[in-house]
Amino acid sequence: MNNLKLGAEVVGAHDLVPKDGQGLSSTFVELHFDGQKFRTTTKENDLSPVWNESFYFNITDPSKLPNLTLEASIYHYDKSNGSKVLLGKVRLSGTSFVTYSDAVVLHYPLEKKGFFSHTKGELGLKVFITNDPSIRTSSDPISSMEFSVNTDQNTTKDIFASSILNNVSGKRKESRHTFHNLPESNKGQQQNSSSEEAANPTVPFGMNEIKPGKPPSKVAYPFAGSASAMDYAVKETSPFLGGGQVVGGRVIRGNRPTSTYDLVAPMQYLFVRVVKARDLPRMDITGSLDPYVEVKIGNFKGVTNHFDKNQNPEWNKVFAFAKDNEQASILEVVVKDKDMLVDDVVGTVKFDLHEVPNRVPPDSPLAPEWYRIENRNRDRENKNGELMLAVWYGTQADEAFPDAWHSDAMSPNVIFSSNNGLARSKVYHSPRLWYVRLKVIEAQDLLLSEKSRVPDAYVKAQIGNQILMTRPVQSRIMNPYWDQDLTFVAAEPFEEPLILTVEDRIGNNKDETIGSVVIPLSKVERRADDRPIHSSWYHLEKTMSSAIEEEQGKKKEKDKFFSRIHVKIFLDGGYHVFDESTYYSSDLRPSSKQLWPKSIGVLELGILNANIVLPTKTREGRGTCDTYCVAKYGQKWVRTRTIIGNLNPKYNEQYTWEVHDPSTVLTLGVFDNGQVNDNSNGNKDSKIGKVRIRISTLQTGRVYTHSYPLLMLQHSGVKKMGEVHLAIRFSYTSMVDMMQLYFKPHLPKMHYKKPLNIVEQEKLRYQAVNIVAARLSRAEPPLRREVVEYLSDTDSHLWSMRRSKANINRLKTVFSGLISVGSWLGEVSTWKNPITTGCGNRGSARDTLFTWTPDSLVLIQPPQTNSMRSLTHFQPRRVLI
């Protein structure tokens, strides 16, 4: 028996159009669904009425639900003549319905009746699907009820709706919606009988990129039969953030105070700053002391580093304990002496957490104070020493938060001390990249060890790990001529020089070095346009050490005779050096700062939380993850803190970027930290998934809160690893400046005047990624190479069977018409259908029929008669081919 029903809770409306001539309206709502009609009570003289009334519709055929529409029309009731005036309506597609557990109240803007319509306002609805057999369809259809007026603002809710609200009041309130339309689900699949297990809405996305277009329609499948498709959805949510609740892109502030961190939920932390100690007692038999400090709340512990034989150590470390993890009301700060077997306790300082002050930025940092250390006998004499501390409550907006050691980077009864720095949140800046253009023209007066042999000379150029060579050239007069262009990638500051080596290819993989020259890139001329650059002659030193001394100016004696090389070298700043995929580039500015456009706006990203479905490691017999997020836009990389042993981590970290071009993409990846243990230095950070968001698809000032699927391509196919919850907002500073960018070229001018070869550009991009990865891996904590390569799509140029099949299917779709015509002609030419009849009509009653056979063409010319029976009585004529 089908118990599936559609529930619609009409909550209220606001900012409606007045219609009674006195600036007010008497309003009610009519609901239409699948031939069933219901209406609410009428609220008199109220432009922001509240109903809180629930109705239930029968769903006769669940397979037709995606094609059905719920229409909610709001009317003004005119008591003088008993008529009704339409104020606006809302249409919800059947694909947007979710279960009660996933449904939230959303305020939908009223549709306008026409272009010049003055319709305004929003209608608050909560629409959901239930299959609870105890629920009955509403018994007051509109056809059998009279128009009534109810001035009572506290209308009693439906009993079932109230009970459900009580059951889910502890759950997070978020709406689950997706972008665009979803493919139809398999009708043969069975629907889930439980209302708590309704599937989430889904839509497949290439690398989860938001496509350009209008704001997303909210669609969802309510059946478990389409769960496989729903797992790959981009779902819209309505979380409570620092600025208020986000509903439909608008922030409803309510009673919340303003905050700079308005795109993330505020998280309370207990901050403990351990500055230093003085006059600590001697503990060992030798009279020495190796002190360190242990900060403890319940089972959570954090420790500082220890100092050898120091009675006045200075640590200046900050610990941040999440208030949600507080397991005790007493904070203990213990000073200990490091020993080989058992560490001795020097003394303790205790704090009552109820007495800890709150600090809210932009207040100045809390000044640390000296506290006397108590020993086990609670003796506070000076011989125990003193400890300088500062203890306060704050949020992630505190300036001490990024450098603090966090309790969510620790586990109860486990202390992560040595590698805790690898779990901190950090901001990185990738270096500015340049193209190094080198034109090797010729060499003169080469000196060989065997003067009778004709040299087979070539030039090897090297910058760091990049090595390029010219073609070998033979010259009997020892003056080879190459005239060959080579291109490198270099990063500021230019630490690696350009090394040119002229070598002679002898054979048997043996080469003889003729001469070398070292050219520092900091002294090379720079160019921002296509103006000509003058070439230069450089002396070739016989050995590399001599070339380095010559470059450093240390060589005192100079030879009277030198071989020399003629080259043209310059730094080309008119190009943008790609270090990521061209289609998903986050920065299109050229290398030269003189050509940079001014900023057009600010992009704000709030990384809220994640939900990991497939754990990447096992600890203590259960699956777990040590996750962190990395976001890249332009030259700025951000990394959240690592949350240890949590499949549902909450980050709530907010970052900002300057935007110079809306045709750019923000990329965010989620990783599992493989460096949290002492013996894990050789482990790589596992990839969980990434998300791409194109800036041009974002409306300015709108807050986008969505949950994005994290997908990974494995040997068994595409797997959903989890979801990441983000809040995004783009704000422009000048509409005129932003509109001007749409009339300018997408890339810098040099890409069009002297474009690079595609193959050469891909090779240079690979070198650029290597340089960026090497620089960021030198930071502390390092941003690992596998992270940089994954976000930069280093392997996007590699051949893929799946990508090839997808491209072939796209080509088949484009040329499907031509393929159909070609296959039809092929069947005709190969006589696949031997009998093919064609009819021709010249406008008269006389028709001529032709029949093809394998060896002839039969001409059938019927007599002039209206009887079809005569067709069987005449002899056709056969024409041989």
Beta strands, then each sheet from edge to edge (+ up, - down):
strand 1: 5-14
strand 2: 27-33
strand 3: 36-39
strand 4: 50-58
strand 5: 69-78
strand 6: 83-93
strand 7: 98-99
strand 8: 106-109
strand 9: 122-130
strand 10: 235-236
strand 11: 240-241
strand 12: 244-247
strand 13: 250-252
strand 14: 269-278
strand 15: 291-297
strand 16: 300-303
strand 17: 314-322
strand 18: 330-337
strand 19: 344-352
strand 20: 369-372
strand 21: 386-394
strand 22: 405-406
strand 23: 426-429
strand 24: 433-444
strand 25: 456-463
strand 26: 466-469
strand 27: 473-474
strand 28: 481-491
strand 29: 498-507
strand 30: 510-519
strand 31: 526-527
strand 32: 536-540
strand 33: 563-572
strand 34: 601-612
strand 35: 617-619
strand 36: 622-624
strand 37: 627-633
strand 38: 636-639
strand 39: 650-659
strand 40: 665-672
strand 41: 686-694
strand 42: 703-714
strand 43: 717-732
strand 44: 837-840
strand 45: 848-852
strand 46: 856-860
strand 47: 877-880
sheet 1: 4+ 1- 9+ 7+
sheet 2: 4+ 1- 9+ 8-
sheet 3: 3+ 2- 5+ 6-
sheet 4: 10+ 42- 43+ 34- 39+
sheet 5: 11+ 12- 13+
sheet 6: 20+ 21- 14+ 17- 22-
sheet 7: 16+ 15- 18+ 19-
sheet 8: 23+ 38- 37+ 40- 41+
sheet 9: 28+ 24- 33+ 31+
sheet 10: 28+ 24- 33+ 32-
sheet 11: 26+ 25- 27+
sheet 12: 26+ 25- 29+ 30-
sheet 13: 35+ 36-
sheet 14: 44+ 45- 46+ 47-
end
